[in-house]
Amino acid sequence: MEPGPGASCAISLNALLTPEQQARYQAPDRIQDILRTTKSIAVVGLSADQQKPSHFVATYMQHEGYRVIPVNPRGGTILGETVYADLKSIPGQVDLVDIFRPAEEVPAIFDQAIAIGAKAVWTQLRIVHIEAAEKALAAGLVVVMDKCLMVEHERCSGSLHSAGMNPEIISAKRFP
């Protein structure tokens, strides 16, 4: 097969957003700014189940030095942190609200993020709600949608390789 567009190039990995929406809600400079300035992340829908994506992402972000604040109506403790029932119950500043809930729940979560003075809201892969995003933008929040926070952190920090996550096994270093 010769170089150039083929079947694999025709697949849209971001079919939920138009190119214009991708530019509005997935701009690399805004993503980098969020990751650089954020100190606290409220993870809405964080699960205590270690096999769930929300737990995996939150563990990674906590390991990278961010304060992770679990939000789940079940309460308890996750990752050594008190779990809050909703965003309004969190004492102190929340910089970023990361959402692992269905799209139909996004408007109410964005409204809470606006009410508590969060700086940014982020919906994980395949979670999109344009009307809620526009309302949050109008309120002065930065909005990222349909992106994985962990993957974007890895990409911005240089630890995401072209083949995916860095397994720290493959290296270009020559053996003696």
N, C-alpha and C positions, 0 to 999 in steps of 0.2 A: 504494500500500500504506500502511496506517495504522501509526502507531507501535505498538510492543509486540513480544512474542515472535513471531518468525518462524522459518523454516527455519534461518537462520544462527545463531539464538540457541540452537537445540536441539542444536547440535554440541558435544560435550564434547571440549575440547582436552587434557584430562588423564584420559583413560579408564583409564589403568593404576592410578590410585589412587582409592579411595573418598573422599568428602568428609572423613571422619574421618582417613584417612591423609594427605590433603593438609594438614589442620590440624597433624598430628604431624610431617610431614617437609618441609613447604614454608611454614612460618610466616614471614611477612615480617620480624618482629622478630628471629628467629634468623638469617635470611639477612643482614640488615643488620649484626648483631653480628659474624658471621663476616667479612664484607667489611671491617668497620672494624678488627678486631683482627688479621687475618691479615697476615703479612709474607712467609712462604714457602709455595709451593704445589708439591707433588709431583704431576705430571701422569702418571698411569699410563696407558700406551698412547699416549703422545705420538709422533706420526709426523714424520719428516723431510720428508714430502711436503707441500709448502705448500698443496696443494688439499684436504687433509683437515681436517675440523672441529677435531680436536685441535690441529693446528698453528695454525690461525686463532685459536682461543680462547687458547692459550698465548702467542702473539705479542701479542695484545691485552692480556692480563693483565701481561705483562712490560713493555709500553709504559706501562701504568698504574702502574708502580712496584713491582710484586710480584716477588719472586725466584721464578723458575720453575725447578723441578728436574725434568728429563725422566726418566721411568722406562720403559724398553723393553729387553727382553733382547738386542736387536741391538747395543746399546752405541753408542759413537762420541760425536759432539757434535751437539746440536741447539740452535738459538738461542744459540750461543756458550757453552752450558753442557754439562758432562760428563753423559752419559747413564748412569744406573745400572740394573742388571739387575732390581732389586726394591727395595722400600722399606727393607728391612733393611740394604742396602748404602749408604744415604745417610748421610754423616757430618753431625752437627749436627741441629738442631731442624727438624721439619716441622710447620707449623701446620695446613695443610689438604691432604688427599689428594683430588684431582679425578680421577674414573675415566672413561676412555673404553674400556672393555672390556665384553664381553658379560655379561649378568646371571649366568650360571653361574660366572663367574670372581670375582664380587663377594665371596663369603664368605672366600676365601683372602686377598684384598686387604684386606678389613676386619680380618681377624685380624692381618695385618702392621701395619696402621695402629694397632691397639690395642697391639701389641708395641713399636712405636717411640715410643709416647706422643704420637701426633698429637692435635690438639685437635678436629678435625672431619674428616668424610668427606663427599664430594659425588659423587653419580652424575649423569651428564649425561642429557639427554632420552632417554626410553624405556628407561632402565636402572633396574630395580627388583628388590630382593631383601629382602622384609620380614623374614625370619628373621635375616639378617645385620645388618640395620639395628637390630633389637631387641637383638641381642647387643652391638653397638657402643654403643647408648644405655645399656645396663646397665653397660658398662665406663666410662661417663662422657664419651663422645664426643658431639659434636653431629652430627646426620645430616640431610643434605638429599638428596632423591632426585627424579629425573625433572625436573630443572631445568637450564637452561643457565647456567653460571657467568658467561659474558660478558654475556648478556642481563640477568641479575639485577644485575650490576655497573652496567650502563648504566641500568637502571631506578632503582637506588638513588642513582646519581650525577646523575640528572636528564638524561642524554643520550639516553635512549630515548624516542622520540616515539610518539604514538598510531598512526602509520603504519608504525612499525618503527624500524630503526636510524637514527641521525642522519647523514644524508649531507652535512651542512653546506652544502647547496645551497639548500634551501627555508628562507625566513626570513620572519618577520612584520615585519621592519624595512622601513620605507618608503624607497624610492629617492628621491634628491634631485630 
